[in-house]
């Protein structure tokens, strides 16, 4: 839940912008941090603050890979599936993660710790294959390194 004070701050911030819709991504991230994902209520709130139709918020939300319109785990694992990562073993990374987490791509672990998703590019070709866990980038992945990362990130 977002406090009334924080909502007031967001409204004041957006009111100073020449084009309030420029703040949509910022607003969506703020609501996502509060609710865990961009809920229907959050879409309405963001639209109200920015002075746009909720459909505009939906359009922007569906464009960005890091905005979630359904519940996700406490940490989202984004595995890069670009050509660079694919050529050096991204399929093996996905296979190992699916086995270790017990979920398919798009799934969330039973304990709610992780959601496994692909992402088209992390911009980390120099350390391919790579993945993002929460906000931390990991590269040069091997099964052993993935296991160590999962153990560290689960805590």
DAMO-V315922 format. One line per field, one symbol per residue. ss: DSSP state (H for helix, E for strand, C for the rest). psi: psi as a letter, one per 20 degrees, with the letter a starting at -180 (. if undefined). burial: 1 if it has 16 or more other C-alpha atoms within 10 Angstrom, else 0. A space follows every 10 residues. Layout:
ss: ???
psi: ???
burial: ???
This chain:
ss: CCCHHHHHHH HHHHHCCCCH HHHHHHHHHH HHHHHCCCCH HHHHHHHHHH CCCHHHHHHH HHHCCCCCCC CCCCEEEEEE CCHHHHHCCH HHHHHHHHHH HCCCCCCECC CCCEEEEEEC CCCCHHHCCC EEECCEEECC CCHHHHHHHH HHHHC
psi: qpqhghgggg ggghhiqhnh ihjggggggg hghgihrnrg ghgggggggi krqhhggggg hihphjppjr qrrhppoopp krhghgikkh hhgggggggh hkqrpirpqh jjgqpoqqqh piklhikqqr qpodjpppal prgghggggg gghh.
burial: 0000001001 1001000001 1011101111 1100011110 0111111011 0001001100 1000001110 0111111111 1101110111 0011011100 1011101110 0011111100 1101101111 1111000111 1100010001 00000
